Amino acid sequence: MKKTPIHSDKAPAAIGPYSQAISCEGFIFVSGQIALNQKTGQAEGTVQEQTRTALTNMGSILDAAGSGLDLVVKTTVFMADMNDFAAMNEVYKDFFGKIPPARSAFQVGRLPRDAKIEIEAIAAVRK
């Protein structure tokens, strides 16, 4: 089994000892993405803005891996407040079209940089 790290300069660099994504056996495993402002190093904006930024960053990473948001098969959404679920969905739905990926969503105690949302994904490699 060969695993290859994926990196995109169009998304924030990892803030710890992990890769933005890993390619392995025809799949891309994207690390959790938060709405990190590359200049301030902080997560900023409303939950809708943070969702949009996290998914845009994820798209950049997937593009660098030879994949795309249209090939995402599973996401996990971590939220600081489950009361933001509907607001997150309003933005999320615009990124995945008619056949959205399978998904889990959880409220967690705290996210890195006090983000309101973090999203990770598994996607297929484009053939």
C-alpha positions, 0 to 999 in steps of 0.5 A: 500500500502506497500513501502519498501526501497531498498539498495545495498552496490555495488552502491553509497549511496544516497547523500540526504534524499532519498532511492536508490530505493523503492519497491511497488506493484510489481514494483521497482522505482530506484532513479536517478543514476549518476557516483559517485566515492565513494572515491572522491564523484564526478562524473567522466569520459566521458559521455560513462563512466558515462552512463556505471557506472550509469547503472551498479549501477542501476543493482546492486540496482535492483539485491538487490531488486529481479529484474534486468535490463532485467525487466526495463520497463521505464527509464528517462535520464537527460543529461547536454548536449543533444549533448551527446545523441548519445554517451550515446546511444552507451553504453545504448543499450548494457544494455537493449538487444532486447526489450529496455524499454520505455524512455524519455531523457532531457537536464537539466541545471545542475545535482548533482555533475556536472554529465554529465548524470543521469538515473532513472528507473521503473522495475518489480519485478522478479517472 
